């Protein structure tokens, strides 16, 4: 999907001076805010930006965005691992 945003030339010049590739910067900002607000998963963020999930996790960390991982997520992961690897039960 292509999205067009009208920005006055004076504003565009300032933003490009700060961030360079303005379409990419806008896409990244939308991805970060969508992830931060829980609208998309890290997998969708990674897909949106053309990277893998591990790379996306690192990319978010470099920008100070914490991984959205709840205690419930941890419990679910533990249950899944216990089902996959029952011989490792403690």
N, C-alpha and C positions, 0 to 999 in steps of 0.2 A: 504494500500500500504506500502510496506517495501522499505526503501531507505538506501543504504549503502554508507558511506563516508570513504575513506582511509585517515588516519591521522598517521603521524609518531609516534612511541611509545613514544619518548621523549616529543613531543607536547601533546599527549594524557595524559601522566602522569601529566603534568603541569595543563592542563585544568580540569582533574578530581580532582586534589587537590583543585582547585578554586571552581568548580561547582558540584562536586560529580557525580551524574547520568548524564553522558555526553549525551546519547541519548535524555533524557528528556530536558536537557538544550538546545540542538540544536533544538528540536521541538518547545520549547517555544520561542527561538530567531527567528525562522522562522515565527512563529505565530505573534509575536510582529511586526516584520518588514513588514509582509504582511498586517497587520491591519493599521499600521502607514502610509504606502504608499497608502492605499485605495484599495488594491487588494482584500481584504476580509472584510466582515462586522464583527461586534462584535458577531453576532450570529454564523457565521462560525468559528470564533476564539474559541468561547465557545465549539462548537462541536468538533473542532480539539483537544482541550485540555481536553475534557470530563467533562465540567462544565456547569452550567447554565449561562444565560446572565448576571444576577445581580452579580453572583460570578465573572464572567469574567471582568465586569466593575470594581469591587473592586480590582481584581488581577492586572489589567492594572494600576489602580491608585497607587497601592503599588509600582509599578515599574516606576512611573513617566510618564506614557503614557496617554495623555489626551484623553477623549472621543471625537470622531469625530462627532460632532453635529453642523450642520450649521444653520444659521438663516432660511434657506429654510426648513430644517428638522422641526424646531419649528413651522413655518407656516403650514406645512403639518399636524403636530400633532394637532395643534389648530383646523384646519378644520375637521379633523377626529373626534376629541372630540365633536365639535359642532354638527356634524351629529349624533353621538351616544347619546349625551345628550342635545337635543335642549332646554330643560327646564332650563338649567343652563346658558343660554345666558346672557351676561351683556350688 
